Amino acid sequence: MKEAAFYEKLENDRVACHLCPQECRINPDKKGFCRVRTNREGTLYSDVYERILATNLDPIEKKPLYHFHPGSSILSIGTRGCNQRCEFCQNWEMIETDSPGTYMTSDEVAEMAGRRGSIGVAYTYNEPFMWYEFVRECAAKVRERGFKNVMVTNGSVNPEPLAELLPFIDAMNIDVKSMDPEFYRKICKSKLEPVLETCRTAAGRCHIEITNLIIPTLNDSDELIGELVDFVAGLGKGTPLHFSAYYPCYKMTIEPTPLATLRRAYDVAKEKLDFVYMGNVRDQDGGTSCCPSCGDVLVERDGYMTRVRGLDGSRCSECGNDLPFVV
């Protein structure tokens, strides 16, 4: 347990949390919307500081990050808690559990990253911004040891906490679930604009890639796909965009995303973006990276099997084109 960052004390032992756009006002002995920040006698505490529920050595492509040290492995850690309530959540059992998890210090996390042959640490599975105090501490220790920090996030965080953490973050995959504010309000119990603002801010500070889970009838219209593509193009036409197939999960029973829907979104995006990918499906072409200048294959992927073919550092080995890869 550790006193939380980014909150203020109110009258009658109430507190106001300013970590994320939920802006919770929390009564004594109650938790915020995220379920992991508790008001104890007028002081806000993180319940998940130094508490870990999952550790795995993952391919970096699983995040997904296709342009950040392709073919490498990264130590992935997570805990419970999230500031959204997505009806299609794939990690809901872990996020909603009351399990205290395993005790582990930031020094132990940084040491484990080096010992297991990874490039660093990915904060993932739950929403890492709700693990803010521990992630901030870990990220500093990981950076001191010369390793990389990666966040897989829903992007729903306030500007000040984001700005404080970004100097320690090397890459982010940000989940933009829809360009429809009503989708966020009804399906995720959250807000769209703060997510977009996180994307804009992070794009100038670290490597970013965007993921969009396409759910039939909810966010798969040509209009919404077009708006998303325009937004990502505004971040830079070299920004990788991942379209992922949805499968029924948690509270949502809509039929899975047809492959044809993913391909349609892929085709629309390729008109304005250099790097577009399809995930959660076995489609080898949808995972291949090609040089936008000469068309040469840069990286081949089949599932999580990765072969770097045409990269010379961050340039195309065929034509010399400078590419948005971090290697």
Secondary structure, 3 states (H helix, E strand, C coil): CEECCCEEECHHHCEEECCCCCCCEECCCCECCCCCEEEECCEEEECCCCEECEEEEEEHHHCCCCCECCCCEEEEEECCCCCCCCCCCCCHHHHHCCCCCEECCHHHHHHHHHHCCCCEEEECCCCHHHHHHHHHHHHHHHHHCCCEEEEEECCCCCHHHHHHHHHHCCEEEEECCCCCHHHHHHHHCCCCHHHHHHHHHHHCCCEEEEEEEECCCCCCCHHHHHHHHHHHHHHCCCCCEEEEECCCECCECCCCCCHHHHHHHHHHHHCCCCCEEEECCCCHHHHCEECCCCCCEEEEEECCEEEECCEECCEECCCCCECCCEC
